[in-house]
Amino acid sequence: MGLIALSSILSIVLGSCLWLVLGDRFPLNDEDKWPVANNIVIYAALLLVPVYLAIFFGFG
């Protein structure tokens, strides 16, 4: 349970950092972009599995 919580928190932090670098990109190919919170959630969701696997194999 701790691994899931740690990877979720870390993916939110990294998603926020990724948003700072890439900015508002979603939805793609559309002039009207979603709010900041939606973009951060998408970036965090994209990073959730890689972060989980990195922690699992890095410390396991």
Stockholm file with secondary structure:
# STOCKHOLM 1.0

chainA/1-60         MGLIALSSILSIVLGSCLWLVLGDRFPLNDEDKWPVANNIVIYAALLLVPVYLAIFFGFG
#=GR chainA/1-60 SS CHHHHHHHHHHHHHHHHHHHHHCCCCSTTCSSCCCHHHHHHHHHHHHHHHHHHHHHHHHC
#=GC SS_cons        CHHHHHHHHHHHHHHHHHHHHHCCCCSTTCSSCCCHHHHHHHHHHHHHHHHHHHHHHHHC
//
